[in-house]
Amino acid sequence: MNRLTSNFRLYWLLQALGWGLWGLVGLVLSMGFGRSSWVLIPVELVVAGTMLAASHALRTFVRHHGWARLPPGRLLPRLLAINVVIALAATVIMSVFIAGMLWLWLPQQLVKGFPWLQYVGYFITNSMALWLWSAVYFGLHYFDNFRAAEIDTWKLAAIAREAELRTLQAQLNPHFLFNGLNNIRALVMEDPARARAMMTHLAELLRYSMQRNTLAQVPLATELEIVENYLQLEAMQLEERLRYTLDVAPEALPVLLPPMTVQLLVENAIKHGLAPRPAGGCLSLSAQLDGAGTGLLVAVRNTGTYQPTPGHPGVGVRNVGERLRLLFGPAASFRIGPDPLRPDTVLAELRLPVGKEVMRAKRTSSPPYQK
């Protein structure tokens, strides 16, 4: 209701200002042609008032018949016809009032015979004024429609993006649970005590994943908690075959990223890189801001050889790339492949944008997150 009232007031304010200015211009032009009689003021008031009423009648007719929804090709012929009718009616009303005022106040200026040229001039001027008004009115209306359609498009895109993101996140729990249960199954007969401990760790991890997956992003510090728990869970099975280090700069800890993202990279490194090797290997995780402090670089390295299945990057890897694309667009990147600096090493690398609050945190002097 407040918006409707505001639009109603704005409409009449613009109407009064616009047609008042039209009358003022007419008054100045008339005086410029040597007509300095005081009767010009009420004449121009009649002109402005008549045109205001005519334009409002045009607006009412257009709104009643839904012409504002028509495309320009169908609107223009209709507008031409109605403008002629309203301009003619405005000319008749205007002429009657002006003739009446002249008859009352300046009878000596009345001309004998019917002044056709004068009234034709009134009609042409009124038609031009209505066309100018129509151009402004429909221009603003089409602009509002375009803006509303654009906003609706953005909303639909945001809804689709959120739905896609939720679908991707929903894939994580079954994927993670499947891998965890497989690990526990391998220990049930061999070492029941360790299997129970692993089940406890898995329960904690699942509780975390279900709570955090309702969020679009979490701080890196929070993500590192689940990474630590997951590494402890895997270390119970792989024992000395798994050696890992964490090296995270303190200013990187507040950076937001999709939940379970780093954990998936660590899980992928162990499942496909270290676990199949009889001797196991090393896993290292590092995270720091770039030199400008505007981007986060996360690198997960593991011993092994990168051997992807053609056309099938895997659920976890595909999930990471899709979620980064949905949340950050081209500002983020993800790649996985052989480490160009280290032989027999696979590198998974994330690059994410950071916010201003993280840039300010870069000046802190707290020690790095290491293990």
C-alpha positions as CSV (number, residue, x, y, z in Angstrom):
1,M,0.0,0.0,0.0
2,N,2.8,2.4,0.8
3,R,4.5,1.7,-2.5
4,L,1.2,2.3,-4.4
5,T,0.7,5.5,-2.5
6,S,4.2,6.6,-3.3
7,N,3.8,5.8,-7.0
8,F,0.5,7.6,-7.1
9,R,1.9,10.8,-5.6
10,L,5.0,10.6,-7.9
11,Y,2.7,10.3,-10.9
12,W,0.7,13.4,-10.1
13,L,3.8,15.3,-9.1
14,L,5.4,14.6,-12.4
15,Q,2.1,15.4,-14.2
16,A,1.9,18.8,-12.5
17,L,5.5,19.6,-13.1
18,G,5.5,18.5,-16.7
19,W,2.4,20.2,-17.8
20,G,3.2,23.3,-15.7
21,L,6.5,23.6,-17.5
22,W,4.6,23.1,-20.8
23,G,2.3,26.1,-20.0
24,L,5.3,28.2,-18.8
25,V,7.1,27.6,-22.1
26,G,3.9,28.5,-24.0
27,L,3.6,31.7,-22.0
28,V,7.3,32.7,-22.7
29,L,6.9,32.0,-26.4
30,S,3.7,34.0,-26.6
31,M,5.3,37.0,-24.9
32,G,8.3,36.6,-27.2
33,F,6.0,37.1,-30.2
34,G,4.8,40.4,-28.7
35,R,1.7,39.2,-27.0
36,S,2.1,40.7,-23.5
37,S,-1.5,40.8,-22.4
38,W,-2.2,39.6,-18.9
39,V,-4.9,37.3,-20.2
40,L,-2.1,35.0,-21.5
41,I,-1.6,33.7,-17.9
42,P,-5.1,32.2,-17.6
43,V,-5.0,31.0,-21.2
44,E,-1.8,29.0,-20.5
45,L,-3.3,27.7,-17.3
46,V,-6.2,26.4,-19.3
47,V,-3.8,24.8,-21.8
48,A,-1.8,23.1,-19.1
49,G,-4.8,21.9,-17.2
50,T,-6.5,20.6,-20.4
51,M,-3.4,18.7,-21.4
52,L,-3.0,17.3,-17.9
53,A,-6.5,16.0,-18.0
54,A,-6.1,14.7,-21.6
55,S,-2.9,12.8,-20.7
56,H,-4.5,11.3,-17.6
57,A,-7.5,10.2,-19.7
58,L,-5.0,8.6,-22.2
59,R,-3.3,6.8,-19.3
60,T,-6.6,5.6,-17.9
61,F,-7.7,4.3,-21.3
62,V,-4.4,2.5,-21.9
63,R,-4.4,0.9,-18.5
64,H,-8.0,-0.2,-18.8
65,H,-7.4,-1.9,-22.1
66,G,-4.1,-3.4,-21.2
67,W,-2.2,-1.7,-24.0
68,A,0.9,-1.3,-21.8
69,R,1.5,-5.1,-22.2
70,L,1.4,-4.9,-26.0
71,P,4.6,-5.0,-28.1
72,P,5.5,-1.7,-29.9
73,G,4.4,-3.0,-33.3
74,R,0.8,-3.6,-32.1
75,L,0.8,-0.6,-29.8
76,L,1.7,2.2,-32.2
77,P,-1.4,2.0,-34.5
78,R,-3.7,2.0,-31.5
79,L,-1.8,4.8,-29.9
80,L,-2.0,6.9,-33.2
81,A,-5.8,6.6,-33.3
82,I,-6.4,7.3,-29.6
83,N,-4.0,10.3,-29.6
84,V,-5.9,11.8,-32.5
85,V,-9.2,11.5,-30.7
86,I,-7.9,12.9,-27.4
87,A,-5.9,15.7,-29.1
88,L,-9.1,16.7,-31.0
89,A,-11.2,16.7,-27.8
90,A,-8.5,18.7,-26.0
91,T,-8.4,21.2,-28.8
92,V,-12.2,21.7,-28.7
93,I,-12.2,22.1,-24.9
94,M,-9.3,24.4,-25.0
95,S,-10.8,26.5,-27.7
96,V,-14.1,26.9,-26.0
97,F,-12.5,28.1,-22.8
98,I,-10.1,30.5,-24.6
99,A,-12.9,31.9,-26.7
100,G,-15.0,32.4,-23.6
101,M,-12.2,34.3,-21.8
102,L,-11.6,36.5,-24.8
103,W,-15.3,37.3,-25.1
104,L,-15.5,38.3,-21.4
105,W,-12.2,40.2,-21.0
106,L,-10.9,41.2,-24.5
107,P,-13.9,41.3,-26.9
108,Q,-11.9,43.6,-29.2
109,Q,-9.5,40.8,-30.0
110,L,-12.2,38.5,-31.3
111,V,-11.9,37.9,-35.0
112,K,-14.7,37.7,-37.4
113,G,-15.2,34.3,-39.0
114,F,-13.8,31.0,-37.8
115,P,-10.0,31.0,-37.3
116,W,-9.3,27.6,-38.8
117,L,-5.6,28.0,-38.9
118,Q,-5.4,28.8,-35.2
119,Y,-7.4,25.7,-34.2
120,V,-5.4,23.5,-36.6
121,G,-2.3,24.9,-34.9
122,Y,-3.8,24.0,-31.5
123,F,-4.5,20.5,-32.7
124,I,-1.0,19.9,-34.1
125,T,0.6,21.2,-30.9
126,N,-1.7,19.1,-28.7
127,S,-0.9,16.0,-30.8
128,M,2.8,16.6,-30.5
129,A,2.5,17.1,-26.8
130,L,0.5,13.8,-26.3
131,W,3.0,11.9,-28.4
132,L,5.9,13.3,-26.3
133,W,4.0,12.3,-23.2
134,S,3.3,8.9,-24.6
135,A,6.9,8.4,-25.5
136,V,8.0,9.2,-21.9
137,Y,5.2,7.2,-20.3
138,F,5.7,4.0,-22.4
139,G,9.4,4.3,-22.3
140,L,9.4,4.3,-18.5
141,H,6.9,1.5,-18.5
142,Y,8.9,-0.7,-20.8
143,F,12.1,0.1,-18.8
144,D,10.3,-1.0,-15.6
145,N,9.1,-4.2,-17.3
146,F,12.6,-4.9,-18.6
147,R,14.1,-4.3,-15.1
148,A,11.4,-6.5,-13.5
149,A,12.1,-9.3,-16.0
150,E,15.8,-9.0,-15.4
151,I,15.3,-9.2,-11.6
152,D,13.0,-12.2,-12.1
153,T,15.7,-13.8,-14.2
154,W,18.3,-13.2,-11.5
155,K,16.0,-14.7,-8.9
156,L,15.3,-17.8,-11.0
157,A,19.0,-18.2,-11.6
158,A,19.8,-17.8,-7.9
159,I,17.1,-20.4,-7.0
160,A,18.4,-22.8,-9.6
161,R,22.0,-22.2,-8.4
162,E,21.0,-22.9,-4.8
163,A,19.0,-26.0,-5.8
164,E,22.0,-27.3,-7.8
165,L,24.3,-26.5,-4.9
166,R,22.1,-28.4,-2.4
167,T,22.0,-31.4,-4.7
168,L,25.8,-31.5,-4.9
169,Q,26.1,-31.2,-1.1
170,A,23.5,-33.9,-0.7
171,Q,25.8,-36.3,-2.7
172,L,28.6,-35.9,-0.1
173,N,27.2,-37.7,2.8
174,P,26.4,-41.0,1.0
175,H,29.8,-40.8,-0.8
176,F,31.7,-40.2,2.5
177,L,29.6,-42.8,4.4
178,F,30.3,-45.5,1.8
179,N,34.0,-45.0,2.0
180,G,34.0,-44.9,5.8
181,L,32.0,-48.1,6.2
182,N,34.2,-49.9,3.7
183,N,37.2,-49.0,5.9
184,I,35.5,-50.2,9.1
185,R,34.3,-53.5,7.4
186,A,38.0,-54.2,6.6
187,L,38.8,-54.1,10.4
188,V,35.8,-55.7,12.0
189,M,37.2,-59.2,11.9
190,E,40.9,-58.2,12.2
191,D,40.7,-55.8,15.1
192,P,37.2,-55.2,16.7
193,A,38.5,-52.6,19.1
194,R,40.0,-50.5,16.4
195,A,36.8,-50.9,14.4
196,R,34.8,-49.6,17.3
197,A,37.1,-46.6,17.6
198,M,36.8,-46.0,13.9
199,M,33.0,-46.2,14.2
200,T,33.2,-43.5,16.9
201,H,35.3,-41.3,14.6
202,L,32.9,-41.9,11.7
203,A,29.9,-40.9,13.8
204,E,31.6,-37.6,14.7
205,L,32.5,-37.0,11.1
206,L,29.0,-37.7,9.9
207,R,27.5,-35.4,12.6
208,Y,29.8,-32.6,11.4
209,S,29.0,-33.2,7.7
210,M,25.3,-33.2,8.3
211,Q,25.5,-30.0,10.3
212,R,27.8,-28.1,8.0
213,N,26.3,-29.2,4.7
214,T,23.3,-27.0,5.5
215,L,25.7,-24.1,5.0
216,A,27.0,-22.8,1.7
217,Q,30.4,-21.9,3.1
218,V,32.5,-22.5,6.3
219,P,35.8,-21.0,7.5
220,L,38.9,-22.9,6.5
221,A,39.7,-23.4,10.3
222,T,36.4,-25.3,10.7
223,E,37.2,-27.4,7.6
224,L,40.6,-28.3,9.0
225,E,38.8,-29.9,12.1
226,I,37.1,-32.5,9.9
227,V,40.3,-33.0,7.9
228,E,42.2,-33.8,11.2
229,N,39.5,-36.2,12.3
230,Y,39.4,-37.9,8.9
231,L,43.2,-38.3,8.9
232,Q,43.1,-39.8,12.4
233,L,40.5,-42.2,11.2
234,E,42.5,-43.3,8.2
235,A,45.7,-43.5,10.2
236,M,44.1,-46.2,12.4
237,Q,43.8,-48.4,9.3
238,L,46.9,-47.5,7.3
239,E,49.2,-47.1,10.4
240,E,52.8,-46.3,9.3
241,R,51.8,-46.3,5.6
242,L,50.2,-42.9,6.1
243,R,52.5,-39.9,6.9
244,Y,51.0,-36.5,6.7
245,T,51.7,-32.8,7.5
246,L,49.5,-29.8,7.7
247,D,51.0,-26.3,7.1
248,V,48.3,-23.5,7.1
249,A,49.1,-19.8,7.4
250,P,47.1,-18.2,10.2
251,E,45.7,-15.5,7.9
252,A,44.2,-18.2,5.7
253,L,42.0,-19.7,8.6
254,P,39.1,-17.2,8.2
255,V,38.7,-17.7,4.5
256,L,35.3,-19.2,3.5
257,L,35.0,-22.2,1.3
258,P,32.4,-24.9,0.6
259,P,32.2,-27.4,3.5
260,M,33.8,-30.8,2.9
261,T,35.9,-29.4,0.0
262,V,39.4,-29.9,1.5
263,Q,38.3,-33.1,3.2
264,L,37.3,-34.5,-0.2
265,L,40.7,-33.7,-1.7
266,V,42.4,-35.4,1.3
267,E,40.1,-38.4,1.0
268,N,40.7,-38.6,-2.8
269,A,44.5,-38.5,-2.2
270,I,44.4,-41.3,0.3
271,K,41.9,-43.5,-1.5
272,H,43.4,-43.3,-5.0
273,G,47.0,-42.3,-4.2
274,L,48.3,-43.8,-0.9
275,A,46.0,-46.7,0.0
276,P,46.7,-48.8,-3.1
277,R,50.5,-48.6,-2.6
278,P,52.0,-51.3,-0.4
279,A,54.5,-48.8,1.1
280,G,52.0,-46.1,1.5
281,G,53.4,-42.6,1.2
282,C,53.2,-39.0,2.3
283,L,50.4,-36.5,2.2
284,S,50.9,-32.8,2.7
285,L,48.3,-30.0,3.0
286,S,49.3,-26.4,2.7
287,A,47.2,-23.2,2.6
288,Q,48.2,-19.6,2.3
289,L,47.1,-16.3,0.8
290,D,48.7,-15.0,-2.3
291,G,51.1,-12.1,-2.4
292,A,48.3,-9.5,-2.7
293,G,46.2,-11.1,0.0
294,T,43.2,-11.4,-2.3
295,G,43.3,-15.1,-3.0
296,L,43.7,-18.4,-1.1
297,L,45.8,-21.2,-2.4
298,V,45.2,-24.7,-1.0
299,A,47.4,-27.5,-2.2
300,V,47.1,-31.2,-1.3
301,R,50.0,-33.4,-2.4
302,N,50.3,-37.1,-2.2
303,T,52.7,-39.8,-3.2
304,G,51.5,-41.5,-6.3
305,T,50.9,-41.3,-10.0
306,Y,47.9,-39.4,-11.5
307,Q,45.9,-41.9,-13.6
308,P,42.4,-40.7,-14.1
309,T,39.7,-42.7,-15.9
310,P,39.0,-41.0,-19.2
311,G,35.7,-39.1,-19.0
312,H,35.1,-40.1,-15.4
313,P,36.8,-37.6,-13.0
314,G,35.0,-39.2,-10.0
315,V,32.2,-38.0,-7.7
316,G,34.5,-36.1,-5.3
317,V,36.6,-34.3,-7.8
318,R,33.6,-33.4,-10.0
319,N,31.8,-32.2,-6.9
320,V,34.6,-29.9,-5.8
321,G,34.8,-28.2,-9.3
322,E,31.0,-27.8,-9.6
323,R,30.6,-26.2,-6.1
324,L,33.4,-23.8,-6.7
325,R,31.9,-22.8,-10.0
326,L,28.5,-22.2,-8.5
327,L,29.8,-20.2,-5.5
328,F,32.6,-18.2,-7.0
329,G,32.3,-18.4,-10.8
330,P,35.6,-17.6,-12.7
331,A,37.1,-16.1,-9.5
332,A,37.9,-19.7,-8.3
333,S,39.8,-22.5,-9.9
334,F,40.6,-26.2,-9.3
335,R,43.0,-28.6,-10.9
336,I,44.4,-31.9,-10.2
337,G,47.3,-33.7,-11.9
338,P,51.0,-34.5,-11.7
339,D,53.0,-32.1,-9.5
340,P,55.3,-30.2,-11.9
341,L,57.9,-29.6,-9.2
342,R,58.0,-33.1,-7.5
343,P,58.3,-36.5,-9.2
344,D,56.0,-39.3,-8.3
345,T,53.6,-36.8,-6.7
346,V,50.0,-35.8,-7.4
347,L,48.9,-32.2,-6.8
348,A,45.3,-31.0,-6.2
349,E,45.2,-27.2,-6.1
350,L,42.4,-24.8,-5.1
351,R,42.4,-21.1,-5.7
352,L,39.6,-19.1,-4.0
353,P,38.9,-15.3,-3.6
354,V,38.9,-13.9,-0.1
355,G,37.0,-11.1,1.5
356,K,38.2,-7.8,3.0
357,E,38.0,-9.1,6.5
358,V,40.5,-11.8,5.6
359,M,42.9,-9.2,4.1
360,R,42.8,-7.4,7.5
361,A,43.5,-10.6,9.3
362,K,46.7,-11.0,7.2
363,R,48.4,-8.6,9.6
364,T,48.0,-10.9,12.6
365,S,51.1,-12.5,14.1
366,S,49.6,-15.8,15.3
367,P,51.6,-18.9,14.5
368,P,50.7,-21.1,11.5
369,Y,48.5,-24.2,11.7
370,Q,51.0,-27.0,11.6
371,K,51.0,-30.7,12.3
